[in-house]
Amino acid sequence: MKKRNVALCVILSIVTIGIYGLFWMAQINNCANELADPPKKTGGGVAVLLTIVTLGIYGFYWAYKMGGLLDEALAKRSMPTQNRNVMYLILQVIGLGFVGWILMQSTINSMIPDAA
């Protein structure tokens, strides 16, 4: 798990017409699972596949669940929780799920220690 440059992720997603965005979504999912260590984990590849197969419907559920998962990870590190479940869901519904990914990645980056 490593910190990702959010701007680079956005640029690569645009340049690859969204293909890198799918990889990025999977990585966000996997990092959140690793940081929160929930009892039931959905892998990043499965989350992306379910989003594709359900024509994006699973993406709404995923965005909402990511808010809770990231809050669990923040709480484990005694960091203030953000309660962004609903905000991530709303961003996804209005077509700005990408902004949610940026916020998710920023939260993940804040929990990963800097390399020495």
Phi, psi and omega in degrees: 000133181219160175290140178248141176284112185299316181298318179295320178299318179295313181299314180296324178296320179291313183296323182268013178056042174094348182295315177296329178301322177294318176297317180297318177301316179297320180292321176300314180299312182295319178294318179297320176298317181294320182286322184267332182050059180288159180295322177247117182250138170253122181294158181298319179297321179294318180299317179295315180299315179296324178295318179292313184295324181270013179056039174096349183296317179299331179301328177294312179298315181301315181299316179296315182292328179298324178301314179292320180295318179291326175296320176300315181296319178296317181297323178297336181258011181057036176258152180296135178282160188247343180047057183258013182310304185294322180297316178298319179296314180297317178301319179295316182296320182273009175087015179244035179303331178302321178295322176299319178298320179298315179294321178298314181296322178297319178295316178299314179302325181291339181266347181268125180294149178292142178287144182278000000 
